[in-house]
Amino acid sequence: MTAAYRMKGVGWFGGCVAVVLGFYLVSLQVAAERKKLEAVNGQIRVAQRDIRALETEFDTRGNLAQLERWNGDTLALSAPTAGQFVVSEAALAALDVNSLRADGVQTAALLVPSGAGAVVSTSTVPVTAAPPVVKLSPVAPIQMAQVSAPRAMNVAIQAASKTAL
């Protein structure tokens, strides 16, 4: 009877080990399924992004006739010609954007932030001379006044120090 009693404890231990291993295997399968689900969700996000891009392209191509009408009527855009390119940064920096072009090409308006708020069109206003230099007189330094803490603040500090004691 004592041998059977000892085997009963080993049986319980083996049964508990089997149940724990079963739970562990189930949790591993759940983690594997979650990883697969995350991968599928990632593929769905990529597919939705691709669908949005294709819908945008489809809408743009569907509106191509309207864009062509707008370009012909109001925008008057055209592909750049070889004469519009420069060979280096130095040539780009040397360009005078304020001069009138000989071929009659109109350029965009130039906003002048000098406080006047006026819009100057580079195609109609030629620059003939440099603007005059205005010399400003020196300004005396500003002296700051000494300010003491308000009386109400001093009273509040004194009241707080009395209650802390």
C-alpha atoms as a printed R data frame, in Angstrom:
    type eleno elety resid chain resno       x       y       z
1   ATOM     1    CA   MET     A     1   0.000   0.000   0.000
2   ATOM     2    CA   THR     A     2   2.842   2.423   0.638
3   ATOM     3    CA   ALA     A     3   4.203   1.870  -2.870
4   ATOM     4    CA   ALA     A     4   0.799   2.705  -4.357
5   ATOM     5    CA   TYR     A     5   0.562   5.772  -2.099
6   ATOM     6    CA   ARG     A     6   3.962   7.018  -3.373
7   ATOM     7    CA   MET     A     7   2.966   6.426  -6.966
8   ATOM     8    CA   LYS     A     8  -0.181   8.466  -6.393
9   ATOM     9    CA   GLY     A     9   1.952  11.586  -5.641
10  ATOM    10    CA   VAL     A    10   4.090  10.999  -8.737
11  ATOM    11    CA   GLY     A    11   0.885  10.603 -10.765
12  ATOM    12    CA   TRP     A    12  -0.455  13.925  -9.504
13  ATOM    13    CA   PHE     A    13   2.867  15.593 -10.264
14  ATOM    14    CA   GLY     A    14   2.909  14.122 -13.800
15  ATOM    15    CA   GLY     A    15  -0.700  15.225 -14.347
16  ATOM    16    CA   CYS     A    16   0.080  18.770 -13.215
17  ATOM    17    CA   VAL     A    17   3.147  18.884 -15.484
18  ATOM    18    CA   ALA     A    18   1.010  17.709 -18.430
19  ATOM    19    CA   VAL     A    19  -1.635  20.411 -17.754
20  ATOM    20    CA   VAL     A    20   1.013  23.153 -17.437
21  ATOM    21    CA   LEU     A    21   2.691  22.025 -20.682
22  ATOM    22    CA   GLY     A    22  -0.719  22.038 -22.396
23  ATOM    23    CA   PHE     A    23  -1.382  25.606 -21.260
24  ATOM    24    CA   TYR     A    24   2.101  26.634 -22.400
25  ATOM    25    CA   LEU     A    25   1.581  25.105 -25.845
26  ATOM    26    CA   VAL     A    26  -1.772  26.888 -26.179
27  ATOM    27    CA   SER     A    27  -0.175  30.238 -25.290
28  ATOM    28    CA   LEU     A    28   2.566  29.606 -27.871
29  ATOM    29    CA   GLN     A    29  -0.068  28.925 -30.526
30  ATOM    30    CA   VAL     A    30  -1.928  32.113 -29.572
31  ATOM    31    CA   ALA     A    31   1.298  34.139 -29.884
32  ATOM    32    CA   ALA     A    32   1.993  32.591 -33.296
33  ATOM    33    CA   GLU     A    33  -1.529  33.458 -34.473
34  ATOM    34    CA   ARG     A    34  -1.121  37.034 -33.209
35  ATOM    35    CA   LYS     A    35   2.098  37.376 -35.219
36  ATOM    36    CA   LYS     A    36   0.321  36.108 -38.330
37  ATOM    37    CA   LEU     A    37  -2.532  38.541 -37.658
38  ATOM    38    CA   GLU     A    38  -0.073  41.460 -37.348
39  ATOM    39    CA   ALA     A    39   1.527  40.459 -40.664
40  ATOM    40    CA   VAL     A    40  -1.894  40.351 -42.347
41  ATOM    41    CA   ASN     A    41  -2.810  43.744 -40.845
42  ATOM    42    CA   GLY     A    42   0.456  45.168 -42.203
43  ATOM    43    CA   GLN     A    43  -0.350  43.803 -45.662
44  ATOM    44    CA   ILE     A    44  -3.832  45.330 -45.423
45  ATOM    45    CA   ARG     A    45  -2.341  48.739 -44.535
46  ATOM    46    CA   VAL     A    46   0.076  48.531 -47.486
47  ATOM    47    CA   ALA     A    47  -2.774  47.506 -49.802
48  ATOM    48    CA   GLN     A    48  -4.945  50.413 -48.582
49  ATOM    49    CA   ARG     A    49  -2.066  52.842 -49.168
50  ATOM    50    CA   ASP     A    50  -1.596  51.451 -52.684
51  ATOM    51    CA   ILE     A    51  -5.337  51.712 -53.340
52  ATOM    52    CA   ARG     A    52  -5.316  55.380 -52.260
53  ATOM    53    CA   ALA     A    53  -2.370  56.090 -54.546
54  ATOM    54    CA   LEU     A    54  -4.059  54.352 -57.471
55  ATOM    55    CA   GLU     A    55  -7.360  56.168 -56.816
56  ATOM    56    CA   THR     A    56  -5.515  59.476 -56.800
57  ATOM    57    CA   GLU     A    57  -3.785  58.632 -60.059
58  ATOM    58    CA   PHE     A    58  -7.065  57.466 -61.572
59  ATOM    59    CA   ASP     A    59  -8.823  60.683 -60.522
60  ATOM    60    CA   THR     A    60  -5.957  62.766 -61.901
61  ATOM    61    CA   ARG     A    61  -6.014  60.956 -65.225
62  ATOM    62    CA   GLY     A    62  -9.797  61.239 -65.276
63  ATOM    63    CA   ASN     A    63  -9.506  65.003 -64.801
64  ATOM    64    CA   LEU     A    64  -6.742  65.354 -67.383
65  ATOM    65    CA   ALA     A    65  -9.126  66.931 -69.896
66  ATOM    66    CA   GLN     A    66 -10.155  69.538 -67.320
67  ATOM    67    CA   LEU     A    67  -6.509  70.204 -66.444
68  ATOM    68    CA   GLU     A    68  -5.718  70.667 -70.139
69  ATOM    69    CA   ARG     A    69  -8.590  73.151 -70.484
70  ATOM    70    CA   TRP     A    70  -7.363  75.086 -67.437
71  ATOM    71    CA   ASN     A    71  -3.815  75.114 -68.787
72  ATOM    72    CA   GLY     A    72  -4.968  76.373 -72.165
73  ATOM    73    CA   ASP     A    73  -7.366  78.962 -70.750
74  ATOM    74    CA   THR     A    74  -5.756  80.458 -67.664
75  ATOM    75    CA   LEU     A    75  -2.513  78.831 -66.582
76  ATOM    76    CA   ALA     A    76  -0.677  78.796 -69.935
77  ATOM    77    CA   LEU     A    77   1.979  76.424 -68.610
78  ATOM    78    CA   SER     A    78   4.521  74.939 -70.984
79  ATOM    79    CA   ALA     A    79   7.561  72.714 -70.755
80  ATOM    80    CA   PRO     A    80  10.822  74.576 -70.064
81  ATOM    81    CA   THR     A    81  13.028  75.324 -73.038
82  ATOM    82    CA   ALA     A    82  16.791  74.952 -73.229
83  ATOM    83    CA   GLY     A    83  17.270  78.717 -72.877
84  ATOM    84    CA   GLN     A    84  15.709  78.660 -69.411
85  ATOM    85    CA   PHE     A    85  18.498  76.570 -67.886
86  ATOM    86    CA   VAL     A    86  21.834  77.879 -66.616
87  ATOM    87    CA   VAL     A    87  25.126  75.989 -66.537
88  ATOM    88    CA   SER     A    88  26.240  76.612 -62.947
89  ATOM    89    CA   GLU     A    89  25.291  78.096 -59.587
90  ATOM    90    CA   ALA     A    90  27.377  81.158 -60.367
91  ATOM    91    CA   ALA     A    91  25.352  81.791 -63.502
92  ATOM    92    CA   LEU     A    92  22.168  81.347 -61.495
93  ATOM    93    CA   ALA     A    93  23.343  83.839 -58.868
94  ATOM    94    CA   ALA     A    94  24.315  86.328 -61.594
95  ATOM    95    CA   LEU     A    95  20.790  86.367 -63.048
96  ATOM    96    CA   ASP     A    96  19.070  89.738 -62.744
97  ATOM    97    CA   VAL     A    97  15.451  88.901 -61.967
98  ATOM    98    CA   ASN     A    98  14.408  92.552 -62.064
99  ATOM    99    CA   SER     A    99  15.342  93.198 -65.688
100 ATOM   100    CA   LEU     A   100  12.882  92.930 -68.549
101 ATOM   101    CA   ARG     A   101  13.287  90.004 -70.863
102 ATOM   102    CA   ALA     A   102  13.798  90.693 -74.545
103 ATOM   103    CA   ASP     A   103  11.626  87.786 -75.668
104 ATOM   104    CA   GLY     A   104   8.543  89.124 -73.855
105 ATOM   105    CA   VAL     A   105   8.193  86.283 -71.344
106 ATOM   106    CA   GLN     A   106   6.180  87.441 -68.358
107 ATOM   107    CA   THR     A   107   7.374  86.352 -64.923
108 ATOM   108    CA   ALA     A   108   5.537  86.092 -61.625
109 ATOM   109    CA   ALA     A   109   4.998  89.072 -59.344
110 ATOM   110    CA   LEU     A   110   7.651  89.845 -56.765
111 ATOM   111    CA   LEU     A   111   6.427  90.528 -53.210
112 ATOM   112    CA   VAL     A   112   8.411  93.256 -51.495
113 ATOM   113    CA   PRO     A   113   8.370  92.863 -47.686
114 ATOM   114    CA   SER     A   114   9.568  96.403 -46.988
115 ATOM   115    CA   GLY     A   115   6.492  97.399 -44.978
116 ATOM   116    CA   ALA     A   116   4.766  99.031 -47.911
117 ATOM   117    CA   GLY     A   117   2.935  95.798 -48.696
118 ATOM   118    CA   ALA     A   118   2.906  96.605 -52.397
119 ATOM   119    CA   VAL     A   119   3.263  93.998 -55.112
120 ATOM   120    CA   VAL     A   120   5.832  94.830 -57.740
121 ATOM   121    CA   SER     A   121   5.652  92.995 -61.041
122 ATOM   122    CA   THR     A   122   9.090  92.281 -62.446
123 ATOM   123    CA   SER     A   123   7.732  92.374 -65.978
124 ATOM   124    CA   THR     A   124   6.564  96.000 -65.797
125 ATOM   125    CA   VAL     A   125   8.917  97.787 -63.375
126 ATOM   126    CA   PRO     A   126  12.534  97.978 -64.534
127 ATOM   127    CA   VAL     A   127  15.217  98.688 -61.960
128 ATOM   128    CA   THR     A   128  17.385 101.573 -63.134
129 ATOM   129    CA   ALA     A   129  19.529 102.413 -60.121
130 ATOM   130    CA   ALA     A   130  20.266 101.144 -56.659
131 ATOM   131    CA   PRO     A   131  17.999 102.550 -53.947
132 ATOM   132    CA   PRO     A   132  19.522 105.317 -51.827
133 ATOM   133    CA   VAL     A   133  21.163 104.289 -48.586
134 ATOM   134    CA   VAL     A   134  19.493 105.772 -45.524
135 ATOM   135    CA   LYS     A   135  21.737 106.341 -42.522
136 ATOM   136    CA   LEU     A   136  20.059 106.072 -39.161
137 ATOM   137    CA   SER     A   137  21.120 108.158 -36.219
138 ATOM   138    CA   PRO     A   138  22.415 106.242 -33.203
139 ATOM   139    CA   VAL     A   139  19.865 105.591 -30.504
140 ATOM   140    CA   ALA     A   140  20.613 106.100 -26.821
141 ATOM   141    CA   PRO     A   141  20.397 102.929 -24.754
142 ATOM   142    CA   ILE     A   142  17.202 102.409 -22.805
143 ATOM   143    CA   GLN     A   143  17.537 102.320 -19.033
144 ATOM   144    CA   MET     A   144  15.391  99.885 -17.111
145 ATOM   145    CA   ALA     A   145  13.610 101.025 -13.939
146 ATOM   146    CA   GLN     A   146  14.118  99.191 -10.650
147 ATOM   147    CA   VAL     A   147  10.942  97.441  -9.540
148 ATOM   148    CA   SER     A   148  10.383  96.019  -6.078
149 ATOM   149    CA   ALA     A   149   8.050  93.132  -5.282
150 ATOM   150    CA   PRO     A   150   4.421  94.163  -4.726
151 ATOM   151    CA   ARG     A   151   3.235  94.609  -1.137
152 ATOM   152    CA   ALA     A   152   0.616  91.855  -1.470
153 ATOM   153    CA   MET     A   153   3.359  89.392  -2.386
154 ATOM   154    CA   ASN     A   154   5.436  90.390   0.636
155 ATOM   155    CA   VAL     A   155   2.393  89.902   2.920
156 ATOM   156    CA   ALA     A   156   1.731  86.483   1.386
157 ATOM   157    CA   ILE     A   157   5.362  85.444   1.929
158 ATOM   158    CA   GLN     A   158   5.282  86.639   5.556
159 ATOM   159    CA   ALA     A   159   1.999  84.771   6.191
160 ATOM   160    CA   ALA     A   160   3.418  81.588   4.687
161 ATOM   161    CA   SER     A   161   6.577  81.813   6.802
162 ATOM   162    CA   LYS     A   162   4.493  82.266  10.007
163 ATOM   163    CA   THR     A   163   2.367  79.199   9.274
164 ATOM   164    CA   ALA     A   164   5.458  77.106   8.537
165 ATOM   165    CA   LEU     A   165   6.839  77.823  12.036
